[in-house]
Amino acid sequence: MMPIRLYRRRPDGTPARTSCRSALMLLTLLLCASTAWAQPGRSQVAEGNRLYQQEQFEEARQRYLQALREAPESPIPSFNQGNALYRLDNYQEALQAYQQAVQKADPGLQSKAWYNLGNAFFRQQNLDDAIESYKQSLRLDPSDQDAKYNLEMALRQKKEQEDQQNQQQDQENQDQQQQDQDQQKNDQQQDQQNEQQDQQDQNQQQDQQDQNQQQDQQQQDQQEDPEQQQQQQDQQQQGQDEQKKQEQQQPQEGEGEPLPMSPETAAQLLQAIREDPKEIRRKQLKPKRPVKVEKDW
């Protein structure tokens, strides 16, 4: 049967930078030409290759699946089925088909299956498994330039993702730090407001207690014994009377002070001191002349 050559593609869907190679393995890769026509599933694989070339990928997949039922031990139907699923963007089932081919195939076909596994993993953005698949393909075929190119591209994209994740993590850390600072500031303000409110409540409570005590004291004073009230009033009145009495006993201004002596009085007093006391007494005892009273009738 005539070989069908299809483009081997990069993981992003564009053709690989090296020359195109067959993406679908043919029976002649594993079977001798003299016995190829007698192998089970051969006709189904051939029909599937024809439909695949016409880009009828779902119909081709059905043919490869029928070939797999007829020849379950052959890796060719699994490999070609994986290619059809890959072109249908069903990468998860394509992975399963390629993994079956890896388990059944010889090293030559295993290298190609690992390569396509890497492409399917790359499409799912599973870069770690894609990188490992390309490495496994190169271990089996170190000369595969497509695998080298795709491995470098996967490694580069992984680094870009890691750098982007690191930047995003740094930004999240900064945002979290700013959020923590804002929260701490809000907590401090709230604590300060709470302290002020507590102090205000304590002051109001103390004022209320003082007011209640004052009212209680007033009520107590009003309920005291009338005799005690009268006694207090008497004591107040007695104190006022005593104060008035003391004010009355105080001398008036100028009272008790000696009057000024005229010169004549001073001379008389000195003359009296010089006279004989007996003479002074005699003069005092001398009778006065009676005063003549004139009658007006």
C-alpha positions as CSV (number, residue, x, y, z in Angstrom):
1,M,0.0,0.0,0.0
2,M,1.2,3.5,-0.7
3,P,2.6,5.4,2.3
4,I,0.7,8.5,3.4
5,R,2.9,11.4,4.6
6,L,1.4,13.9,7.0
7,Y,2.9,16.9,8.8
8,R,4.3,16.3,12.2
9,R,3.1,19.3,14.2
10,R,4.4,21.4,17.1
11,P,2.4,21.4,20.3
12,D,0.8,24.7,19.4
13,G,-0.6,23.2,16.2
14,T,1.9,24.8,13.8
15,P,4.1,22.6,11.7
16,A,7.5,21.7,13.2
17,R,10.4,23.7,12.0
18,T,12.2,20.6,10.6
19,S,11.1,18.7,7.5
20,C,7.7,16.9,7.7
21,R,7.6,13.3,8.7
22,S,4.8,10.8,8.8
23,A,2.4,11.3,11.7
24,L,0.5,8.1,11.0
25,M,2.5,4.9,11.2
26,L,1.8,2.4,8.4
27,L,1.7,-1.4,8.6
28,T,4.8,-1.6,6.5
29,L,6.7,-0.2,9.5
30,L,6.2,-3.4,11.5
31,L,5.0,-6.0,8.9
32,C,6.7,-7.5,6.0
33,A,5.3,-6.7,2.6
34,S,4.8,-10.4,1.8
35,T,2.5,-10.9,4.8
36,A,1.0,-7.4,5.2
37,W,-2.2,-8.3,3.3
38,A,-3.0,-11.2,5.6
39,Q,-2.8,-9.2,8.9
40,P,-6.0,-8.5,10.9
41,G,-7.1,-4.9,10.8
42,R,-5.0,-3.9,7.8
43,S,-8.0,-2.8,5.7
44,Q,-9.5,-0.8,8.5
45,V,-6.2,1.0,9.1
46,A,-5.8,1.8,5.3
47,E,-9.4,3.2,5.2
48,G,-8.7,5.2,8.3
49,N,-5.5,6.7,6.7
50,R,-7.5,7.7,3.6
51,L,-10.2,9.5,5.7
52,Y,-7.5,11.1,7.9
53,Q,-5.8,12.5,4.8
54,Q,-9.2,14.0,3.8
55,E,-9.4,15.5,7.3
56,Q,-12.4,13.4,8.2
57,F,-10.9,12.7,11.6
58,E,-14.0,11.3,13.4
59,E,-14.6,8.8,10.6
60,A,-10.9,7.9,10.6
61,R,-11.0,7.4,14.4
62,Q,-13.9,4.9,13.9
63,R,-11.8,2.9,11.4
64,Y,-8.8,2.8,13.7
65,L,-11.0,1.7,16.6
66,Q,-12.4,-1.2,14.4
67,A,-8.8,-2.1,13.5
68,L,-7.9,-2.2,17.2
69,R,-10.8,-4.6,17.9
70,E,-9.4,-6.9,15.2
71,A,-5.7,-6.5,16.2
72,P,-5.7,-5.5,20.0
73,E,-2.0,-6.4,20.3
74,S,-0.9,-4.1,17.5
75,P,0.4,-0.6,18.4
76,I,-0.5,0.9,15.0
77,P,-4.3,1.4,15.5
78,S,-3.7,2.9,19.0
79,F,-1.1,5.3,17.6
80,N,-3.2,6.4,14.6
81,Q,-6.3,6.7,16.8
82,G,-4.4,9.0,19.1
83,N,-3.5,11.2,16.1
84,A,-7.2,11.4,15.1
85,L,-8.2,12.3,18.6
86,Y,-5.5,14.9,18.8
87,R,-6.8,16.6,15.6
88,L,-10.3,16.5,17.2
89,D,-8.8,18.5,20.2
90,N,-9.7,15.5,22.4
91,Y,-6.3,15.6,24.1
92,Q,-7.3,13.5,27.1
93,E,-8.4,10.4,25.1
94,A,-5.4,11.0,22.7
95,L,-3.1,10.6,25.7
96,Q,-4.7,7.3,26.5
97,A,-4.2,6.1,23.0
98,Y,-0.6,7.2,22.8
99,Q,0.1,5.5,26.2
100,Q,-1.3,2.2,24.8
101,A,1.0,2.5,21.8
102,V,4.0,3.2,24.0
103,Q,3.3,-0.1,25.9
104,K,3.0,-2.2,22.7
105,A,5.5,-0.6,20.3
106,D,9.2,-1.1,19.5
107,P,11.7,1.7,20.4
108,G,11.2,3.4,17.0
109,L,7.5,3.8,17.4
110,Q,7.8,4.5,21.1
111,S,9.9,7.6,20.3
112,K,7.1,9.0,18.1
113,A,4.4,8.1,20.7
114,W,6.4,9.8,23.4
115,Y,6.7,12.9,21.2
116,N,3.0,13.0,20.5
117,L,2.3,12.4,24.2
118,G,4.4,15.6,24.9
119,N,2.3,17.5,22.4
120,A,-1.0,16.4,24.0
121,F,0.4,17.3,27.5
122,F,1.5,20.7,26.2
123,R,-2.0,21.4,24.8
124,Q,-3.4,20.7,28.3
125,Q,-0.7,23.1,29.7
126,N,0.7,20.2,31.7
127,L,4.3,21.4,31.1
128,D,6.0,19.0,33.5
129,D,4.6,15.9,31.8
130,A,5.2,17.4,28.4
131,I,8.9,18.1,29.2
132,E,9.3,14.6,30.6
133,S,7.7,13.1,27.4
134,Y,10.0,15.0,25.1
135,K,13.0,13.9,27.1
136,Q,11.8,10.3,26.9
137,S,11.4,10.7,23.1
138,L,15.0,12.0,22.9
139,R,16.4,9.2,24.9
140,L,15.0,6.8,22.3
141,D,15.9,9.0,19.4
142,P,18.6,11.6,20.2
143,S,18.5,12.9,16.6
144,D,14.9,14.0,16.7
145,Q,15.2,17.8,16.1
146,D,11.4,18.3,16.6
147,A,11.5,16.9,20.1
148,K,14.5,19.1,20.9
149,Y,12.7,22.2,19.7
150,N,9.5,21.4,21.5
151,L,11.4,20.6,24.7
152,E,13.1,24.0,24.6
153,M,9.8,25.7,24.0
154,A,8.2,23.9,26.9
155,L,11.1,24.7,29.2
156,R,10.9,28.4,28.2
157,Q,7.2,28.6,28.8
158,K,7.5,26.9,32.1
159,K,10.0,29.5,33.2
160,E,7.7,32.3,32.1
161,Q,4.9,30.8,34.1
162,E,7.1,30.5,37.1
163,D,8.2,34.1,36.8
164,Q,4.6,35.2,36.4
165,Q,3.6,33.2,39.4
166,N,6.4,34.7,41.5
167,Q,5.4,38.2,40.4
168,Q,1.8,37.4,41.3
169,Q,2.8,35.9,44.6
170,D,4.9,39.0,45.4
171,Q,2.0,41.3,44.5
172,E,-0.3,39.2,46.7
173,N,2.2,39.4,49.5
174,Q,2.3,43.2,49.1
175,D,-1.4,43.4,49.0
176,Q,-1.7,41.2,52.1
177,Q,0.9,43.3,53.9
178,Q,-1.0,46.5,53.1
179,Q,-4.2,44.9,54.1
180,D,-2.7,43.8,57.4
181,Q,-1.4,47.3,58.0
182,D,-4.7,48.8,57.3
183,Q,-6.4,46.3,59.5
184,Q,-3.9,47.1,62.3
185,K,-4.5,50.8,61.9
186,N,-8.3,50.2,62.0
187,D,-7.9,48.0,65.1
188,Q,-5.9,50.7,66.9
189,Q,-8.4,53.4,66.0
190,Q,-11.2,51.1,67.2
191,D,-9.3,50.4,70.4
192,Q,-8.8,54.1,71.0
193,Q,-12.5,54.8,70.4
194,N,-13.4,52.0,72.8
195,E,-11.1,53.4,75.5
196,Q,-12.6,56.8,75.1
197,Q,-16.1,55.4,75.2
198,D,-15.2,53.4,78.4
199,Q,-13.8,56.5,80.0
200,Q,-16.9,58.5,79.1
201,D,-19.1,55.7,80.5
202,Q,-17.1,55.6,83.7
203,N,-17.4,59.4,84.1
204,Q,-21.1,59.3,83.6
205,Q,-21.5,56.5,86.0
206,Q,-19.4,58.4,88.6
207,D,-21.5,61.5,88.1
208,Q,-24.7,59.5,88.5
209,Q,-23.3,58.0,91.7
210,D,-22.4,61.4,93.1
211,Q,-25.8,62.8,92.2
212,N,-27.6,59.8,93.9
213,Q,-25.4,60.2,97.0
214,Q,-26.3,63.9,97.2
215,Q,-30.0,63.2,96.8
216,D,-29.8,60.5,99.5
217,Q,-28.0,63.0,101.8
218,Q,-30.7,65.6,101.2
219,Q,-33.4,63.1,102.0
220,Q,-31.6,62.0,105.1
221,D,-31.2,65.6,106.3
222,Q,-34.9,66.2,105.8
223,Q,-35.8,63.1,107.8
224,E,-33.7,64.1,110.9
225,D,-35.3,64.6,114.4
226,P,-37.0,68.0,114.8
227,E,-35.4,68.4,118.2
228,Q,-31.9,68.1,116.6
229,Q,-32.9,70.7,114.0
230,Q,-34.1,73.0,116.8
231,Q,-30.9,72.4,118.7
232,Q,-28.9,73.4,115.7
233,Q,-31.0,76.5,115.2
234,D,-30.5,77.4,118.9
235,Q,-26.8,76.9,118.6
236,Q,-26.7,79.1,115.5
237,Q,-28.8,81.8,117.3
238,Q,-26.6,81.6,120.4
239,G,-23.5,82.1,118.3
240,Q,-25.0,85.1,116.6
241,D,-26.0,86.6,120.0
242,E,-22.5,86.0,121.3
243,Q,-21.0,87.7,118.3
244,K,-23.2,90.8,118.8
245,K,-22.3,91.0,122.5
246,Q,-18.7,91.0,121.7
247,E,-19.2,93.7,119.2
248,Q,-21.0,95.9,121.8
249,Q,-18.2,95.5,124.4
250,Q,-15.6,96.8,122.0
251,P,-14.8,100.6,122.8
252,Q,-16.0,103.3,120.4
253,E,-13.5,105.2,118.4
254,G,-11.8,107.8,120.8
255,E,-13.4,106.4,124.0
256,G,-11.0,106.1,127.1
257,E,-8.3,108.2,125.5
258,P,-7.0,111.3,127.5
259,L,-8.3,114.6,126.4
260,P,-5.7,117.3,125.4
261,M,-4.8,119.8,128.4
262,S,-4.8,123.5,127.9
263,P,-1.9,125.6,129.3
264,E,-4.1,127.3,131.9
265,T,-5.3,123.9,133.3
266,A,-1.7,122.6,133.4
267,A,-0.6,125.7,135.4
268,Q,-3.5,125.2,137.9
269,L,-2.7,121.6,138.4
270,L,1.0,122.4,139.0
271,Q,0.0,125.1,141.5
272,A,-2.2,122.7,143.3
273,I,0.6,120.2,143.6
274,R,2.9,122.8,145.2
275,E,0.4,124.0,147.9
276,D,0.1,122.5,151.3
277,P,-2.3,119.6,151.4
278,K,-3.8,121.0,154.6
279,E,-4.5,124.3,153.0
280,I,-6.0,122.6,150.1
281,R,-8.3,120.7,152.4
282,R,-9.2,123.8,154.3
283,K,-10.2,125.6,151.2
284,Q,-12.3,122.7,150.3
285,L,-14.1,122.7,153.6
286,K,-14.7,126.5,153.7
287,P,-18.4,127.2,153.3
288,K,-19.5,129.0,150.3
289,R,-21.5,132.2,150.4
290,P,-25.2,131.7,150.0
291,V,-26.5,132.8,146.8
292,K,-29.1,135.6,147.0
293,V,-32.3,134.7,145.4
294,E,-34.2,137.6,144.0
295,K,-37.9,137.3,143.9
296,D,-39.8,138.4,141.0
297,W,-43.1,138.9,142.9
